[in-house]
Amino acid sequence: MKIINFHEHVSEDLVERNRKLGIDVSVLQSVGFEDEEKGLSLGEKHGDQFAVFAWLGYLNDLPEQIDRLRALLENGLVKGVKFQPLIQHFFPEEKRLYPVYDFCERRGVPLLFHCGIVTFYEEFGIPHLARYGAAVQGIDEIAYRFPKLPMIIAHMGGNYFYEACAVAEKHENISLDTAYLPFFCDRFIPRITPVDLIQHAIRLVGPHKVLYGWEGTDPHVVLDADIPERSKRLIMHENAERLLYR
């Protein structure tokens, strides 16, 4: 089965790891301009094995960043935008971001939002602040105001899993990815597994709104699970193809 990993980050062993895992395409979620540059370089070198989600900096020069995004989209490798509220220190519903949302909605450009509290102390010298990890409520508002804007809640919401499922169930333009689920599962009580979360999400939001993502979530978590084959195809590549190759 074709596998599109919708949530990946650049690393030295990535090409080899993708080969070992049988991953056909990885979507590189940029965190920082240097990360974005490395992702673009990797994509240029390895062609259709990679797609890149752009980074819009720290959201203090948005008109310039929209112009920059417009140019990046012409490149063909850039397919969306990654937001990391934990270090960008913003809430999705802030009105200053509406021009970004409007531009992306008109172009059909998907946005991926990190969601969930992680144990990183800081990144790039910027503290990871938990209050920005609870992005689900803001995403709910944006989905209401921009109903044709494709959005992905990363990590199935992390420790906000149940809220993320409710919001994705409510809005047709919201999907969930499976990245980093082992980290969050280790912190749930009672004991729960990534398969449990994925199966529960399928029941609530439907398999057409679940995307496979790595960060420790092995493809066989889905491929070997008690999930209908049609649902597996949707999760492993068809949903991603709909968002990336519009």
N, C-alpha and C positions, 0 to 999 in steps of 0.2 A: 504494500500500500504506500502511496506517496505520502511523505511527511513534510509539512511546513511548520517549522518552529516559529511561532509568532512573537516570542519574547526571548531575545538573546542579547548578549553583550560581547564586544570584541575581546578576544584573548588569543595568546600565541598558539594554543593547541586547538583552536576552534575548527579549522578545516579537517584535521585528523579526527577530532571527536565526532563531528558530523558524519564522517565516513563510517566510523565504528557504530554509531547509533542508527545509521540508515536515514539520516535527515537529508532531504533533498534541497530545501531552501530554509535559510534562517533570516528572520527579520531582526535587524540590529537596532536596539532601542538606545539611542544616544543619550548619554548623560555628560554634558560638557562638550564644548566645541572641538576639543582634541579627540574625544571619543567619536564624534561625528566624522571628523576628518579621517580617522583610522577606518571607520566603517565604509566610507566612500572609496577609500583606497582598496580595501578588501573586495568590495563589489566590482570595482573596475578591473581587478586582477582575475577574479573568479566568475565574472559574468552573472548568469542567472541563478547562482547558488545563494545570492544575498540580496536583500532589500534593506533600505535604511530609513529609519524615522528620524526626522530632523530635531535639533535642539534649538530653542528660541532664547537661550541665555537666561538672564534673571528678570526678564519681562519688564525692563525699565526703558526700553527703546523699541516699543512694539511696531510703530510704523515702519522703521527700518528693517525689523525682523520679518515683517510680512513681505516686504520687497525681496528680502534675501530668500525667503521660503519660495516665493514665486519663481525665482531664478533656479533654485535647487530642484523644483518639480520638473523643470524643463530637462534636467539631466537624465531623468528616467529611472535612476536608482532610488531616489527619495520617494517614498510612498505615503508618508504620514508624519505625524508630530508626536514626540514623547514629552510628557510632563512629569516632573518629579517634585511634587509639592513639598516634600520633606526638606529639600534644600533650596528650592525656588521660593519658598516661603510665601505662598499665595493660597487663596481659596478659589475653587473653580468658578464660583458664581460671581466673582468680581467683575463689574461692568467694564472695566478697562480692557478686559480680555474679549469683549464682544466683537471687536473688529476681526480678531483672529478666528473666532468661531464662525462669523459671517463669511469670511473668505474661504475657510475650509468647507463649510456647508455648500457653498456655491460650486466649489471644485470637486466635491465628493471626497475630500481628503480625511482619512480616519485619524482620530486622536486617541492616544493611549495615556491613561492616568495611572501612576502608581497609587495604590491604596493599601493601607495597613501599616502598623507600627513594627519597625525592625530594630535590631540591636546595634546598628552602626552608630558610633558616637558622633562622627562628623564625616564630611566628604568635601574635598577641596578646601578644607579649613572652615567649612560652614556647618553648624550643628544640625543634625537630624532632629527636628522638633516634632513630637508626637501629635500636637494639635493639628498639624497640616496633613497627617496621615488619614484623617477621617474625612476623605474627600467625597464620600458617597452622596451625602445630602446635597452638596453643590452640583454634582453631576446630574442628579435628579432634576434640579432647576434648569440646568443648561439643556437637558434633553427636552424639557417642556418648551423652552424658548427657541430651540433650534432642532425641531423634530426630524430633520433630514440629515443631521450631522452624525456621521458614524463615530461611535465612541466605544472604547474598550476599557473596562475596569480590570487592571492587572491583579494577578494573584487571587482572582475571585473575591477581591475585597480584603484578603488577608484576615485579620481578626474581626473585620466587619463583614464576614461572609454572608450572614443572614440578611443584613441590610442590602448588600450588593445584589443578592438574588432577588429580593423584592423589587428593587429599582429596575433591574434588567427584565424582570417579568412584566413590569409596568410599561416600559418603553421599548418599542420595536428597534430603535436605533442604538441600543446598548448591548454589548457582548461582554463576556467574561473570559479571561485567559487562565490557564492552569499553572503558570510559572510559580516556582518557589513554594509549592504546596507542602512539601515535607517539613519545611521550617515552621509554617503556621500550624500544621497538624500536631507537631511535637508539643505545642503550647495549648492545645485544646483539652478540656476535661468535659465529659469522659473521653476515653481514647477514641480517636477517629483517624481514618486513613485518607490519602488523596483520592482513592477510588470512591470512598463514601461521599466526599465532597462533590466529585464530578457527577456521580449518579444522582445525588440530590439536586444539583443544579440542572441536570437534564430534565428531571421530573418537573421542576418549577418553571424554568425559562425556555426549555426546549433545546434539543441538540444543535439547532441552527444558530444558536447564540453562545456557543462554547468553542473556544479556540485552544488548540494545544500550544503550550509554551514550556520551555525547558526549566532552567535554573533548578536543577535537581529532580524535576519531575520526568522520569524516564518515559520514553514513548510507550513502553510495554505496560505502563500503568493503565493506559487506555486500550492498547491493542489486545491485551490479555484479559481485560475486564469483562464482566457479564453485561455487555452493552450490545444492542443490535448492530449488525455490520453497517447498516445505513447510517446510524448515528456515528460510528467510528469514522466513516469516510468524511462526514461533515466536520467533525472535530479535528481530524488530522490534516485535512487539506482543503476541502471544498469551501468552508466558511472563510478561510484565509484568502483563497483565490477570489472570492466575491469582493472582498474588501481591497485587495492589493491590485487586482487587474481589472478594474472597472472600465 
